[in-house]
Amino acid sequence: MNLMDEAQQNESSIHTAKEILKKTERQQDSRQRTFVCVNPEPEVPKCEVIHVSIVCAGYNSSRSVVTLIKSILFYRKNPLHFHFISDSAAQLILQTLFLTWNVPGVDVSFYLADNVQGEVSWIPNKHYSGVYGLMKLVLTKTLPDTLEKVIVLDTDVTFATDIAELWRIFHKFTSKQTIGLVENQSDWYLGKLWKNHRPWPALGRGFNTGVILLYLQRLRELSWMQMWKFIAEKELLSMLSTSLADQDIINAVLKQHPYLIYRLPCQWNVQLSDNTLSELCYTEVQDLKLIHWNSPKKLKVKNKHVEFFRNLYLTFLEYDGNLLRRELIGCNNTRSTHVQEVLNAIDEDDPCYEFRRARVVEHRTHLYYIEYDYEPFPEGNDVTLVAQLSMDRLQMVEAVCKHWDGPISLALYMSDSEVQQFLSYTLSSEILQNRKNVGYHIVYREGPFYPVNLLRNVALQQVTTPFVFLTDIDFLPMYSLYDYLKKSISALRLDSSKKALIVPAFETQRYRLSFPKSKAELLSMLDMGTLFTFRYHVWTRGHGPTNYAKWRTATTPYRVLWEPDFEPYVVVPRDIPEYDRRFVGFGWNKVSHIMELYAQGFEFIVLPNAFIVHMPHAPSFDIAKFRSSSQYRKCLKILKQEFVKDLSRRYGKQFTVEKRTLKR
């Protein structure tokens, strides 16, 4: 318009204005033709199953892979099928985790690495991943023949987008392309990192195998197993070993058969190693898709943007996994479980609904969160200390370990963020780091009650010794109790008789205590008022039948009779009945268990030279609820009556507890 105004004022400019206007129109037409929205890859159908394969072996990998799984579940909109190539330890951990996690639209399959180790164990490998770092080479043989294609991931990657975006790239493959990889983001395969550095052959920079799109069907048709073995054998004659495990061999294959490769965009594997050049990728690409911590240093790697990447990783590390149990609407993948059926049958108008719900709710469980290594003694008298705790009792673990050098099985009730505090605490403790015979089993928080008996059952189920010492984490065993119990187990023939050995319990009100080194010292402290018999002033029935007066002078084990509300700490065979899960929070959780042992015909034998001491602590939240809520107490009374009724029916005998006697 300005041009036209000027033209009217100066007729000599009319011709020029028209030319400018025509030029402007041509530019606009050109822009309209240039910016055409295209979608080169078809969307993944809503309910198409995406298959993911992960090699995961050992306790540490089983722990780190959970963060990867969380990041996938957070963004995903499709059903998933995870295929784990694992050792027996990882299989137990991950099977239990997925079973208790119960995420809709997720299936899991396991393939024991031992069955195919012979295919790769002949290859010398310097990489810290060991033989498991070579397992991706045998996926065409390990995974089902019916599986056409799969995304293969390292355990140390984190997603920042929907995995379906990666899955749909398969549609871009030509008929000959079988392997999708991101170029290596370092100079490793160029041989420039140090003097005399001699890497395996590769195409240019080579490719990183932390993220792979694998067209299994086509690889089988190409006789993949024979192809890579032939090339590996040839290269090993001069290279002698691999430095980067499967990555070296796959790069050597692609060097000879470049038509197999599909080059994935760099944002699908942003590699954060010490010598990375990944900044060239993520400074140009706005939408990062996947981060790969491909350095042994992991989160401690040197990178000027590492804080950004670390925060993304920590978001998923501490994210509440219970929130990922999202339904995939419209995919008909909802499986009705027994737990769900029981929950649906509970009357929501029942005043004790929350108690009944707590009995059956599924708690996500991660067994052996930290490395465990213990073989029971062959004598057949080995015994494991079994206990449970929450975050507020964590400091007791060190103290118990100082007093008990035998195996320990602990169930810890924590949130996802608390678990990371526990891990940090454990890894920084010299005492706990030196103990590989402590099994830490995480049960994730869910619901309003502390599931005390579920925790005990989880810890009990993982015991490998023939006998267990059932105690609580706030009790310190006498020094050398472990050896004393093993001798008592053998002497009293617990392997061939139904006996429960009672370890007398005492308590102190002092946070700082000179712990008694012998029974004589303990008796002296009792007389001085430094120690007391456990709960003598608030709950005498709980431990009164132990007969502390007799114990003071006893030199040999003696038998005591069961009485109502008796709840001693005992040594028993590991195949005893589990604790009754209806008792949550405070009240009757141990009483009911001891009662069932009595119903099964167990004798109760008090050990004359054994003791444990309860250390003081703040009252738990559950005991506060018991004391303040009349409804809590009413529900507990109802649960007691129902338990006794169930016990009578199960053992075909009549039991009562109200009259202080039990008829059997």
N, C-alpha and C positions, 0 to 999 in steps of 0.2 A: 504493500500500500504506500509505503514511503517512496518507493521507486516511481510509482504511478503519479504521486503528487509532484515529485520532482519533474517528471516528464511533462505534466501539464504546465508547469511553470517554465519549462525550457523544452520547446518542441524538438530541439536538436537532440535531446536525450532519449526520445521515444524508441528509436531503433535499439539503442543499448539496453533499455529496460526490458524490452520484449525478449531479447536474447538471454538476459539474466533469468527472467521468469521461466523460459523454456528449459534452461539448464537446471534450475531448481526442481522443476517437474520431473525431469529425467532422473535426477538424483533420488527423488522420493520414490519413483517407480523402481529404481534399482534396489533401494533399501527394502521395499516391500517384497521383492523377489528373493532377497538374501535371507531375511529372517523368517524362515518357514519352520514351524515346530515339527520335529520328526521324532519318532520313537523306534530306534533301530532294533531294539530287543523286545520281543513280546513279553507281556507280564506273565509271571508264574501263576497258574491257576490257584484259586484261593485255597483249595484243599489238597493240592499236590504235596506229597511227602518229600521233604528234603533230607537226603542222606548225608551224614557227617561221620567221618572216620578219624579216630584219635588213637595214637599209641600212648599208653599210659601205664607205667610200671613203678611200683614202689610207693612209699608213704608220702614223700614230698611231692611227687607228680600228682598223686591223687588229691592232694590239698590244693595245688596250684590250678588244676584243671577246673575246679569249681568256679573260679572267677571267670574263666572263659565261658563256661556253660551259662552263668548268670547273664553275661553280656549278650549271648545269643538269644536267650529266653526273653530278655528285656525288649528287644526290638522285633522279634519274630512275629509273623502273622500266619505262618503255615505249620502244619504238623511236621514233627522232626523224628528222625530215627538215628540215634547215635550207635555207632559200631566201635566198640573199644577193643583194641588188641592189648592185652594186659597180662600181668603175672597174677598169681593166686591172691596176693595181698591186695592189690588194686581192685581185683574183681570183687572180693568180699566187701571192701569199703564202698565202691561205687554202686554195687547191686543194692546194698542196704540203703545208701543215700537216695537213689532214685525210687526205691520201693516206698520209703517213708516220705519222700518229697511229694510223690503222687501228683505230678504236673500233667494236666490234661493235654492230649495230643502229642505225647512224647513216648516213644518206644526205645528200648535199649537192648542191644545184643552184645555178648562178650565172646571173644576168641582167645583162647589161652596161647600166649606167645611161645610157651614151651613146645607146642606142637609143630611150630615152623622154625624154631631157632636153628635147627640144623641146616636150613637153606642159606643162612647168612653168617653163622658162627665161624666159618672158615676165613672170613674177611678180617684182617688186622685193622683195628679202628682206634685211633688216638682220641677221638672225641669223647667228652665227658658223659655222653648219653650211653656209651657202651654198646652192647649188642642190640639194645632196643632202638638205637638211632638208625639201624639198618632195616627195621621192620616194614617201612613203607615200600621197600622194594618187592615185598611178597604179597601185597594186598590183592593182586589178581588171583592168587591162589588161596589166600586166607578168607576173603569175603565171599559170600554166596555167588554162585555162577549166574543166578537170576538178577543180580544187582548190576545195572547197566552203567551207572555213573555215580560218583561220590566226591564230596569236598573233603580234602584231607588237611588237618590242622595240627600244628604243634600245640602243646599245652600252654605255652607262654605267649599266646596272642590274645588280643582284646578287641571285640567288635565295637564299632561306633555307628552301625547302621544295620538294617534288616539283612540277614544272610540270604534272603531270596534274591536280592540284587546281584549277589555273586553267583547264585545258582543259575540265573537266567542267562549268564554269559555263555553257558554251554551251547545256546542257540547260535552263537557267532562262530563256533568251530566249523572249519571246512571238513570235508569228508575224510581227510587224512590226519587232521590235528587230533591229538589224544591227550596232551598234557598242557594245562594252563598254568603259567608261572609268572611271577614278577621278577624283573631283572635284579640281580644282586646290587645292592646299594653301597658297595665298598669296592676297593681296588684289589680284593683278594685274588681273584682269578686272572688279574692282569700281571700278578707277580711283582708288584711294586711296593709292597708294604715294608720289606726289609731286604737286606743284602742276602743273596743266594736263596731267596724265597722261591720255591718251585711248586706251584699248585697243580692240581689235576687239569686236564684239557677242558676247555669250555668255549662256548660261542661268545666272543667279546667279553663282557663283564661276567658272563655266566648268569645263573638263575638261583634264587633262594627257594628252598623247598619247605618253608614254614607254612605256606598256603599253597595248596595244589588243587586244581580241577582235574580229576582223573576220569577219563573215559574208559572204564574197565573193559567193556565189551570189545572195543576196538583193539585194546592192548592185548587181550587174549587171542584175538584173531591174528595178531602180529607175532605171537609166541614171545611175549614180553619176558618171561622168565629166562628163556634161552638167550634172548638178545642181550639183556644186561649182564648175565653171567659171563658170556663170551667176552664182552668188552672189559668187564672188571678184571677177569683173569689176565687179559692181555696187558692192561695198564699196571696191574700190581707187580708185574715182572720188573718194572722200572721204578714205580712209585713206592712199592713195598707195603704201604698202608694208606688208609683214608685219614684225612684230618677233619673233615666235616661230614663223616658218616655217609648216609644215603645221598646227600647233596652232591658229593664228588662224583659218585657213580652215575647219577641221573644226568649231570652235566656232561660227563664223558659220552654218554649215549646220545644226547642231543647234539653234541659236536659232530658225531658221525651221521646222525639222522635228523637234520634240522627241520624237516617237514613235519615232525611230530609236535613241535612247540606252538602254542598259542600264547602270545605275549599279553599278560594281564596289565591293566593300567597300574602305575606305581602306587596309587593310594590304597590298593588292596593288600599291601604288605609293606608298611612303613617300618623299616628295620632300624632298631635303636641299639646298634653295637658300638663299640668304642671307635671304630674307624669308619663309621657310617657316613655316607653322603646323602642321606635321606632328606636333608634340608632342601636339596635341589628339587625334591618332589613336593613336600608339603608347603613350601613357600609359593609354589605355583598353583597348587590345587586347593580349593577352598573346602571341599567336602572330603575329609579324611574318612576312610572306610574301616581300616583295620590297623592296629598297632602291634608290632612284633618285638618283644623284648629278647632279641636273639644274641644276648651276651651272657656269659656265666655270672656276671655282676647283677643282671636283672635290673631292679629299680635303682641300683647305685651306679648305673652306667653314666659316663660323662657325656653330657649333651646340654647345650645352652638353653634348650626348650624343654628339658626333662621334667620340670615342675608341672607344665601343662599336661604332659602325657601321664605323669605319675598320678595326678589328681583324677584323671579319667579312670585309670586303673583302680584307684582307691575307692572311687564311687561304687564300683561293682563289688569290690572286695568286701565292703562293709554293708552292702545293700541287703535288706531283709528278704531272704529267699522265699519266705512264705507269701510275699506279694506277687510272686511270679506264677502262682497257681491259677492262671487265667484260662477261662474256657475259650475255645475257638468256635465261635458261634456259626452254626450252619454246616459243620463238617462231620456231624454224626460220629464224633470220636470220643464222646463221653462214656466211660465205662463205669457202671454202677459197682462200687466195691462193697465188701461186707461191712466195712466201717461206716460207709454212707448209709447203708440200709439200717444199721443199728441206730445211727444218729436220727434218721427219719422216724424211727419207731418210738423215740423218747417224747413224752408229752411235754410240750414247751410251757404248759401251765403248772407243771410240777414245781413246788417250791424248791426242790433240790435238783432242778434241771441242770444247773451248772456243774454240780458234783457228778451227775450221771454222764454228762457230756465229757467231762474231763477224763473219765475212765476209758473212753474209747477213741478219743481224738488222736490222730496220727502225728507224732512229732518227728520232724526232719532230723535224721541222725547220721553223724559222720564218725564212724569208728576209726580208731588208731590215727588221730589227728597228727600225732608226732611219731616218728620212727620207733618201732618196738622190736626188740630182739631178745627172746628168752626161750630156752628149752628146759622143761621141768627135769628135776633130778630123777634118775632112773630107779631110785629106791622105792618109789611109789608113795612117799609120805609128804610130798611137797605141798605147800599151802600158799594161796594168794590172798592178800588183804583186799577186801572189796568195800568200797565206800562211794558216796556221791556228794556233790557240793555245787554251790553257785558262786558267783563272782566274789561275794563278800567273805567267803571262806578260803579264798585262793592262797593266802599266806600260810595256811596250815599244811599245804602240800609239802613244802620244804621241811617243815618240822617233823612230819610223819616219816619222810624219807630218811631223816637223821636217825630215827628210832627203829626203823624196819628196813632191813636190807634185802628182803625177799621180794618176789613179784607183787605188783599192785595193779588193780583194775579200778579205774575211776570213771564215773559218769559225771559230766559237767553240764549244768543247765545254764545256757548263756544265749545272748543275742548275737547276731553276726558281728556287730562292732565289738562286743565284749570278747569274742573269741580272738580277735586280733590283739587285744590287750593281754589276754592269757598267753598267746603265742609269744609275744614280745617278752613277757615276764619269764616264761619258761626258758627261752633261748638265751636270756641274759643271766640266768642263774647257774652258777658253776655246779651246785649240788644236783640240780635237775638235769643238766646237760650230761653229767657223768652217769646217769641212770638210763639204761635202755630197756629195763624190765618194768617200766611203768606204762600201762596202756591208758591213754587219754581218749575218752569217747564223748564226743560233743552231742548233746541233745538240745536242739534249738528251742528257744522260748516261744510259747504260744498258749494263750488262754490265761485266766486269772489265778490259777492255782499252781503251786509247786508240785510237780508230779513225782513225788519222792519214791514211790514204789516202782514206777516205770524206770526211773534212773537206776535203782538197785538191780532191776532185772537186766537192763542193758549191760551194766558192769559185770553181773553174774554170768551172762551168756558168753562173754568173751574170755572167761577163765580157761586156761589150758592145764592147770595142775589138778590132781585128783581131789584136793580139799580146798575149802575157802574159810577165811576168817571174816565174818560179817560184822562190820563195825561202822562207826560214823567218823567223818573227817576231823571232828573237833576233839577226838580222843588221841592221846599220845600213848603208844604201846611202851611197856617197859623195855629197856635195852635188852637185846638178845631174846626177845619174845619169839621171833621167827624160828630160831634154833630149838627153843624149848617146846614150841608147838609141834615141830616135826618129830621130836623124840616122844612126846606124849601121844601123838597119832599112832606111832609104831607100837608103843608100850600098851596102849589101850585097844589095839586091834580095830581101829575105826573102819578099816577096809572090809571087815566081815561082820560088823554089828551096827545096829541103829543107835548110835550115841551122838549126842550134841555136847561138846566140851565147852563149859562156861568159863569165860575170862572175867573175873570180878572187876566191877567198874567203880572208880572213885572220882572225886572232883575237887577242884580248888577254886577259890574266889580271887586268887592272886594272878595278875597277868605276868608277873615275873616270879618264877618258881625254880628253886633248886630241885631238879627232878630226882626222885628217889632211885638209887642205884640197886636197891635190893628190897626184899620183903621186910627185912628188919628196919631199914630206913623208913619205909612207908608206914609201918606200925608206929614208929616213933613220931612221925608227922601227924598221924591220926590222933595220937594221945595229946599232942601239942595244939591241935586245932588248926593246923596248916592245911590238912586234907580232911575230907569227909567221905562217907559212903555215898554213892551217886544218888542224888535226888531224895535223900533221907528226909528232908524237911518239907517237900512238896508232893512227892509221889512214891511213898514207901512201898506200895504194892508192886511197882515196876521191877524192883531188884531185891525186895525183902526175902523172897524164897531162896536166894543165894546163900543165906545164913552166914552173915559176915562174922558173927561171934564164933562160929565153928571154924571159919577160915583162918582166923587169927592164929590158931594153934595147930591147924591141920598140916600134916606132912605127906599125906597121900590123898589121891583124888577121892571125893565122896559124892554120893548120889543125893539129889534133892528132888522133891516132888513138884510137879507143875501146879501152879495156882492161877486163878483169873488175873488178867492184866500183867502177867509176868512177861518181861521183855529183855532178857539178858543178851549179851553179845557172845556169839557162839562160833565154834569151829565145827563144820559139818562137811559131808561129801558134796561135791559141786552139783550133783544131779538131784538135789532137793527140789521141792515145789517152788515155783516162782512166787514172788510177793503179790498180794492181791491189789490190782490197780484201782479198785474203787476208793481206796483210802488215799486221798491227796491232801497236801498241806499238812496240818497238824492233827494228830490223834489216831491211835490204833494202827498205825502202819506197820510197826514191828510186832505189836501184841498179836495181831491176826496171824502173822507168819509163824510165830512161836506156837500159837494155838494149833495151827495145822500140823506142825512137826509133832506135837504131842498126839494129835489125832492119828497120825501115821505110826505111832508106837515108839517114837524116839525116847530114849532115857536121857536125863540131864545130869551130867557129871561136872562137878566144880574142880578146876585145877588149883592145887594148893599153893603153887609158887608162880602164878601168873597174875598180872594186873594191867589195867589201862587207866589213864587219868584224863578226865574231861577238863579242857581249858576254857576259861570264861570268854564270853562274847556277848554282843548285843542281842536281844531277843529277835527272832525272825519275824518277818511280816505276817506269816501264817499263824503263828501263836498269838500275835496281836489281834488278828481277825477272830480267832477262836474265843479269846477273852472278851472281845467287845461285841460280838454278834450272837444273839440268842438263836437266830435262824441257822447259823453255822453249827451251833451245838445240837440243835434239833436234828439237822440233817445227819450229823455224825452218829447220833443215837439210832436213827433209822437205818443207816448203813451197817452199823454193828449188828442189829437184829437180822437184817437180810443176810449178812455174812454167816452168822451162826446157823441160820436156817439152811443156807446153801451147803455149809459144811456137814450138817446132819444128813442131808439128802445124799451128798457125795460119798460119805463113808458108811451110810446105812445104820447110823447110830444117833441117839438123841443127845444133843448138847445143849446146855444152858449156861449162862454166865451171870445171871442176876443174883443167884444165891451163893455166890462165891465158891461154887463147886462145879465140877464138870463131870457128868455121868458118861461113861464110855462103855 
